[in-house]
Amino acid sequence: MKRSRLFFLVHSCTGVAAGLVLFVICWSGTFAVFAHELDWLVTPQARVSPAENRTGWKEWEEAVRASRPGAEISGLEAPRYARSAAVAHIFDARGQARFVYVDPYRAAVLGDTSTYTLHRFLRNLHMSFFMGSIGIYVVSVFALFLLLSMVSALFFYRRWWRRFFFMPRGRGHGYWSGLHRTTGLWSLPFVLLIGLTSVWYGFELLRVDAIDGKFSHAGVGDAAVRQIPAPAAEAGDPLPLATLLEQARAARPDLEIRQLGYAFYHEGALYLEGQAGHLLVRDRANQLHLDLRAGAVLYDQSAGRLPLYWRWSETADPLHFGDFGGLWTKSLWFLFGLMLSGLILTGAWLHAGRLLRDSDQRYRWRIMTPALAASAGLLALATWAGLDQAAVYGYTVDGVAHRPDLAPGVRWFMLAWLLATFAIIGGWFWLLGRIR
């Protein structure tokens, strides 16, 4: 068998056998890019009308305390956009975690919702099929299949470097085959980036489970390289938030605070994170921890001072989801995500058509049947795990467990997205079933 023929078979069989799961991963990841924006779109409490001046963290916290007197505030998030609300993380009187939305211009509480949002749903599905650590490993393995499919295509597609601007004409199989190849070439850098960062997430977890157990540069316990000191055990009330923020600005004038939290690592400590002018890092790369009572700096982390390994660890997320440049880069990542999802679908269709036309290749379907059955089983398991995980975000009243009370817009968008996804999966099985 010629080498080009062998690589073609590897590309085709990999795309069909692993394609069903790869499609769900890429399809969910595509929408996860805009997960926060989708939540803003379907959650009226998250939307505000801009005014000339914006209030600050102190006013937002005071508004939440006045509106929810029995609640415990665990953290606050700054607005993402000019028309976005600030968000407080609270535990209400039932002990349920909730998001409380605050108008940042008028310091008025707009309402609250469950913490099980579209962002949480899409990220958990994309990251792990709702199955925790095992799911992360599964997604990383399928990322290897994606990279294998990409590399094998370059070995059988002759002079591919000259065909980036080839535009197919006509109709039927020839047109879709040409479009599949051209779209694949345009997507090469994106596929490489997404595949490598997905494999990296698996390696991060493997380091925790099998190498040295380290998952973060700073933290508490054995999973952290550097231990964050605990505040001194002092009597007295915590300092006002305004005073603590002044201390933070004095210690880190470069830090644009995007989130703060209480007792993230230690009781009696204030946690701050954000951006400080470094390229391609998530907010938690820059951290500041303060003693709530003394105002002293407990730990100060700057992305610019991180070791290379941990600097890259903080860069993987912005590269994977494309959120480093705001809506412009997110739109580009969303477009490429749709292209990649379309590549998987058209690849399966083209391969099915090829098998139907060439009876000599029918025996190859027997090899792929177990793989497709395993993929269907994995997605069925993910459906069960998703229902089970959603219950974690619910609450209990008089000993009776309740599922999370989703915001109506979140519920209907989630339902519509799932129906569309199951329809595509059903069409996938119908298409491939024709060649049996």
C-alpha positions in Angstrom: 0.0 0.0 0.0 1.3 3.4 -0.9 2.3 5.8 1.9 -0.2 8.4 0.7 -3.0 5.8 0.6 -2.1 4.7 4.1 -2.3 8.3 5.5 -5.6 8.8 3.7 -7.1 5.8 5.4 -5.8 6.9 8.7 -7.3 10.4 8.2 -10.7 9.0 7.1 -11.0 6.2 9.7 -9.9 8.5 12.5 -12.3 11.2 11.4 -15.3 8.9 11.3 -14.4 6.6 14.3 -13.5 9.5 16.7 -15.5 12.2 14.9 -18.8 11.8 16.8 -17.1 12.7 20.2 -14.8 15.2 18.5 -17.8 17.0 17.1 -19.4 17.3 20.5 -16.2 18.6 22.0 -15.6 21.2 19.3 -19.3 22.1 19.0 -19.6 22.8 22.8 -16.2 24.5 22.9 -17.3 26.8 20.0 -20.2 28.1 22.1 -18.2 28.1 25.3 -16.1 30.9 23.7 -19.1 33.2 24.0 -20.5 31.5 27.2 -20.4 34.7 29.3 -21.9 36.8 26.5 -24.7 34.2 26.0 -25.5 34.4 29.7 -25.6 38.2 29.4 -28.0 37.9 26.5 -30.5 35.5 28.1 -30.3 36.9 31.7 -32.1 40.3 32.1 -30.5 40.9 35.5 -27.1 40.8 34.0 -27.8 43.8 31.6 -27.5 47.5 32.6 -27.7 50.9 30.9 -24.4 52.7 31.1 -24.1 56.1 32.9 -21.4 58.7 33.1 -19.8 57.5 36.3 -19.4 54.1 37.8 -19.4 53.3 41.5 -16.8 50.9 43.1 -16.3 47.6 44.9 -17.3 49.1 48.3 -20.7 50.3 47.0 -21.4 47.0 45.2 -20.7 45.0 48.4 -22.9 47.4 50.5 -25.7 47.1 48.0 -25.6 43.3 48.2 -25.5 43.3 52.0 -28.4 45.6 52.2 -30.4 43.6 49.7 -29.5 40.1 51.1 -29.0 40.7 54.8 -28.8 37.0 55.7 -26.4 36.1 52.9 -22.7 35.3 53.1 -20.7 37.1 50.4 -17.8 35.0 49.1 -16.7 37.2 46.3 -17.3 39.9 43.7 -16.6 40.2 40.0 -16.1 43.4 38.0 -18.4 44.0 35.0 -17.0 42.5 31.8 -18.4 45.2 29.5 -19.9 48.6 29.8 -23.4 47.1 29.7 -22.7 44.3 32.1 -23.6 44.1 35.8 -21.1 43.4 38.5 -21.6 40.0 40.0 -21.5 39.0 43.7 -21.1 35.3 44.7 -23.2 34.6 47.8 -24.6 31.8 49.9 -28.2 32.5 50.7 -30.1 31.6 53.8 -30.7 28.0 52.4 -26.9 27.6 52.0 -27.4 27.7 48.2 -24.7 29.4 46.1 -26.2 32.3 44.0 -25.1 35.0 41.7 -26.4 38.5 42.6 -26.3 41.1 39.9 -25.5 44.7 40.8 -25.8 47.8 38.6 -22.2 49.1 38.7 -23.3 52.7 37.9 -26.1 53.0 40.4 -25.0 50.4 43.0 -28.5 48.8 42.9 -29.2 45.0 43.1 -31.0 43.8 39.9 -31.7 40.2 41.0 -30.1 36.9 41.4 -29.8 33.5 39.6 -28.5 30.1 40.1 -24.7 29.6 39.7 -25.5 26.9 37.1 -25.3 29.2 34.0 -24.7 28.6 30.3 -21.0 29.3 31.0 -20.9 26.5 33.6 -22.9 24.1 31.5 -20.9 24.6 28.3 -17.4 24.7 30.0 -18.1 21.5 32.0 -19.4 19.7 28.9 -16.5 20.8 26.7 -13.8 20.2 29.4 -14.8 16.9 30.8 -18.2 15.6 29.6 -19.4 16.4 33.2 -17.2 13.5 34.4 -14.4 15.3 36.3 -10.8 14.2 36.0 -11.7 11.1 34.0 -13.5 13.3 31.5 -10.5 15.6 31.1 -8.3 12.6 30.2 -10.9 11.5 27.7 -11.0 14.9 26.0 -7.2 15.0 25.9 -7.0 11.6 24.2 -9.5 12.8 21.6 -7.4 15.9 21.1 -4.6 13.5 20.0 -7.0 11.9 17.5 -7.7 15.5 16.2 -3.9 16.1 15.8 -3.4 12.7 14.1 -6.2 13.5 11.6 -4.6 16.9 10.9 -1.0 15.5 10.4 -2.2 12.5 8.3 -4.0 14.9 5.9 -0.8 16.8 5.2 0.9 13.6 4.0 -1.7 12.6 1.4 -2.8 16.0 0.2 -0.2 16.8 -2.4 1.4 20.3 -2.4 -1.1 21.5 0.2 1.0 24.6 0.9 0.0 25.9 -2.6 -3.7 25.4 -2.1 -4.7 27.8 0.6 -6.7 29.9 -1.9 -8.2 27.1 -4.0 -11.9 27.7 -4.3 -13.9 24.6 -5.4 -16.6 25.0 -8.1 -19.5 22.9 -9.3 -21.6 20.8 -7.1 -21.9 17.4 -5.4 -19.1 15.3 -4.0 -16.3 17.2 -5.8 -17.4 20.5 -4.5 -17.7 19.4 -0.9 -14.5 17.6 -1.0 -12.7 20.7 -2.3 -14.4 22.9 0.3 -13.4 20.4 3.0 -9.8 20.5 2.0 -9.6 24.3 1.7 -11.3 24.9 5.0 -9.0 22.4 6.6 -6.0 24.3 5.4 -7.4 27.6 6.7 -8.0 25.9 10.0 -4.5 24.4 10.4 -3.1 26.9 12.9 -6.3 26.8 14.9 -6.5 23.0 15.0 -2.8 22.8 16.1 -3.4 25.4 18.8 -6.6 23.8 20.1 -5.2 20.3 19.9 -1.9 21.1 21.8 -3.6 23.1 24.5 -6.2 20.3 25.0 -3.3 17.8 25.4 -1.7 20.1 27.9 -4.8 20.1 30.1 -4.4 16.3 30.2 -0.8 16.6 31.1 -1.5 19.0 33.9 -3.8 16.5 35.4 -1.4 13.6 34.8 1.2 15.6 36.8 -1.1 15.8 39.7 -2.1 12.1 39.6 1.1 10.4 38.6 4.2 12.7 38.8 4.5 15.1 41.8 1.0 16.1 42.6 1.5 19.8 41.8 -1.4 21.7 40.2 -0.6 25.3 41.0 2.3 27.6 41.6 0.7 29.1 44.7 -1.9 27.8 47.1 -2.3 25.7 50.2 -1.5 22.0 50.7 0.6 19.6 48.7 -0.9 20.6 45.3 0.9 24.0 45.4 4.6 24.7 44.8 4.5 27.8 47.0 2.4 28.0 50.2 0.4 31.2 50.8 0.9 32.2 54.4 -2.1 32.3 56.7 -3.0 35.6 58.4 -2.0 36.2 62.0 -4.6 35.1 64.5 -5.7 38.5 65.7 -8.8 39.7 67.5 -10.9 42.5 66.1 -13.1 43.3 63.2 -11.9 43.2 59.5 -10.8 46.5 58.0 -13.3 48.2 55.7 -13.1 47.1 52.1 -12.2 50.6 50.9 -9.2 50.6 53.3 -8.1 47.1 52.1 -8.3 48.2 48.4 -6.2 51.3 49.2 -3.6 48.9 50.7 -3.8 46.8 47.6 -3.3 49.7 45.3 -0.2 50.8 47.3 1.3 47.3 47.0 0.4 46.7 43.4 -0.4 49.9 41.5 -0.2 48.0 38.3 -3.0 45.5 39.2 -6.4 46.1 37.5 -8.6 44.2 39.9 -11.2 42.0 38.2 -12.2 39.7 41.1 -12.0 39.6 44.8 -12.9 36.9 47.3 -13.0 36.1 51.0 -11.4 33.0 52.4 -10.4 31.6 49.1 -7.4 30.0 50.7 -7.4 31.1 54.3 -10.0 32.5 56.7 -9.4 36.1 57.5 -7.7 36.9 54.1 -8.8 38.9 51.1 -8.0 37.5 47.7 -7.5 39.8 44.6 -6.8 38.9 41.0 -6.7 40.7 37.7 -4.5 42.0 34.8 -1.3 43.9 35.1 -0.1 44.5 31.5 1.2 41.0 30.8 0.5 39.3 27.5 -1.8 36.3 27.3 -2.5 35.4 30.9 -5.7 34.7 32.7 -6.6 36.9 35.7 -5.4 34.5 38.4 -1.8 34.8 37.1 -1.7 38.1 39.0 -2.7 37.6 42.7 -2.6 39.6 45.9 -3.5 38.3 49.3 -4.2 40.6 52.2 -4.8 40.1 55.9 -8.3 41.3 56.5 -7.6 42.7 60.0 -4.0 44.1 59.6 -4.1 44.9 55.9 -0.6 43.4 55.5 0.3 41.7 52.2 0.4 37.9 52.7 1.4 36.9 49.2 2.0 38.8 45.9 2.2 37.0 42.6 3.0 38.7 39.3 2.7 36.9 35.9 6.0 38.5 34.9 7.8 36.7 37.8 6.4 33.2 37.3 8.7 30.3 36.2 8.3 29.3 32.6 6.2 26.2 33.3 3.6 28.1 35.4 3.7 31.1 33.0 2.6 28.8 30.2 0.0 27.2 32.4 -1.6 30.6 32.8 -1.4 31.2 29.1 -3.1 28.0 27.9 -6.7 29.2 28.7 -6.5 32.5 26.8 -5.1 30.7 23.8 -7.6 27.9 23.9 -10.7 30.1 24.2 -9.4 33.2 22.4 -10.5 35.7 25.1 -7.3 37.6 25.2 -8.4 40.2 22.7 -12.0 40.7 23.8 -14.9 40.3 21.3 -12.7 40.5 18.3 -10.6 37.4 19.1 -13.6 35.6 20.5 -15.4 36.1 17.2 -12.4 34.7 15.3 -12.2 31.7 17.6 -16.0 31.2 17.3 -15.7 31.2 13.5 -12.9 28.7 13.5 -14.7 26.6 15.9 -17.7 26.4 13.5 -15.3 25.6 10.7 -13.7 22.8 12.7 -17.2 21.4 13.6 -18.2 21.6 9.9 -15.0 19.8 8.9 -15.8 16.9 11.1 -19.3 16.7 9.7 -18.4 17.0 6.1 -15.5 14.6 6.6 -17.9 11.9 7.8 -20.3 12.6 4.9 -17.5 12.4 2.3 -16.2 9.2 3.7 -19.7 7.6 3.8 -20.2 8.6 0.2 -16.9 7.1 -0.8 -17.7 3.8 0.9 -21.1 3.7 -0.8 -19.4 4.1 -4.2 -16.6 1.7 -3.7 -17.8 -1.7 -2.5 -14.2 -2.9 -2.0 -13.9 -0.6 1.0 -17.1 -1.9 2.8 -15.1 -4.1 5.1 -13.5 -1.1 6.7 -16.9 -0.2 8.2 -16.6 -3.3 10.4 -13.5 -1.8 12.0 -15.3 1.4 12.8 -18.5 0.0 14.2 -17.1 -0.8 17.7 -15.5 2.7 17.8 -18.9 4.4 17.0 -20.6 2.2 19.5 -18.1 3.3 22.2 -18.6 6.9 21.2 -22.3 6.6 21.5 -21.9 5.0 24.9 -19.6 7.8 26.1 -22.1 10.4 25.1 -24.9 8.5 26.9 -22.7 8.4 30.0 -22.0 12.1 29.6 -25.8 12.8 29.5 -26.3 10.8 32.8 -23.3 12.6 34.3 -24.6 16.0 33.3 -27.9 15.4 35.0 -26.1 14.2 38.1 -23.7 17.1 38.2 -26.6 19.7 37.7 -28.0 18.5 41.0 -24.9 19.7 42.8 -25.9 23.3 41.9 -29.4 22.7 43.5 -30.5 23.2 47.1 -32.3 21.3 49.8 -35.5 22.3 51.6 -36.8 20.2 54.5 -34.6 17.4 53.5 -35.9 17.4 49.9 -33.3 18.0 47.2 -34.2 20.4 44.4 -32.5 20.9 41.1 -31.1 24.4 40.4 -33.8 26.9 39.5 -32.3 28.1 36.2 -33.1 31.5 34.8 -35.8 31.1 32.1 -33.5 32.3 29.3 -30.8 29.9 30.4 -33.2 27.0 30.5 -34.6 27.7 27.1 -31.3 28.3 25.4 -29.8 25.2 27.0 -32.8 23.1 25.8 -32.6 24.5 22.2 -28.9 23.9 22.1 -29.2 20.3 23.3 -32.0 19.6 20.8 -29.9 21.0 17.9 -26.9 18.9 19.1 -29.0 15.7 19.4 -30.5 16.3 16.0 -27.0 16.6 14.4 -25.9 13.4 16.3 -29.0 11.6 15.0 -28.3 12.7 11.5 -24.7 11.4 11.9 -26.0 7.9 12.8 -28.5 8.0 10.0 -25.8 8.9 7.4 -23.3 6.3 8.5 -26.1 3.7 8.9 -26.7 3.9 5.2 -23.4 2.2 4.4 -23.9 -0.8 6.6 
